[in-house]
Amino acid sequence: MGFHAYSSPYDWGRIAGYKATAKAVPGGMIDLSVGSPVDTVPASVQAALAGAADAPNAYGYPVTAGSADLKAAIDDWFREARGVDLKAINAGVVPTVGSKEAVALMASLLHLGAGDVVVQPRISYPTYEIGTQLAGATVLKVDDVADVDSWVNVPNVKAIWVNSPSNPTGDVISSDWLADIVAAARRIGAVVLSDECYALVSWQNNGAAAPCALGPQVCEGSADNILVLYSLSKQSNMAGYRTALIAGDYRLVAEMAEYRKQIGQIIPGPVQAAMAAGLRDTASVREQWNRYRNRLTQLVAALQAYGYEAHMPAGALYVWVKAKSGDCWEDMAQLAELGIIPSPGEFYGAPAFLRFSATATDEAIASACERLRN
């Protein structure tokens, strides 16, 4: 049947007019909309990429499931950074070509279709909805996926999207709430799809990683019916490398790996080496964490000075605020006159809000803060 049609307000072309206005402001536009990293790729990652440029995994076809070195790096990373022993919970892993394709293909790879229901947060990353629509399944948006009563008795629920820390709100779900979600999903035979791409970008508990759906307190010793997604795009500024992974239920991951092999969704060999280096370079990850904390702290203070009810998020890279006018597009127009472009909340299902990204240079953040205060 192929992909089904989809619809989404998530179209960056819709803010082109506001960008034109912002570019005409003295000093130019400061783009705080798209969450694309601007900082350098760690030297360790660059060296690994160059060193693998003529390795067998480069001139020969790369392994879909990842090289032995990458597998070892992923196992170590889960154990040390997330407190998860993948082997002990019978979890499989497959690398993905960035996290967005993993999200967009997830419902299709789970064989979901007409009559099947996929639950997601009402305010969320738009690709969850698009992926469900591509599969021909039904989207069910709820205010809070941790409120299991809002979905557990709905007929034909087959999957539940969780995003913690959240894009765009920055909210973090506790281990106890994650455990409730997993237990409820298992009772009805559904799969928990936990997008944890910002797990290490946490601003609580001195930067301790956000809880993992595969954590022992959550999964009760088994990866059954749980799939976790993670990406190196933000932690290591590797968005252009397209390095991400799916980990969890061994049966589901093994089947996905087979499909990925057939359609060629395989991370290039040299990039696999770079990914392994990025997972191991904890010092660079902490350095980037400090950069983002400083930028967010400055942004929050400046947005407060401008009149927004801004606060430091629990996690992720964004300041999520209610539009002063009550409408994101009206505030977009006002901010464009200052040369500042955030994301309209309508993209994420909340037209009365705005998202300001900290993925801009120190100089750009400082300039934006100055404009907001004046």
Summary of the structure (lengths in Angstrom):
residues: 374
radius of gyration: 20.5
end to end distance: 56.0
largest distance: 58.6
contacts: 1310
relative contact order: 0.19
helix: 43%
strand: 16%
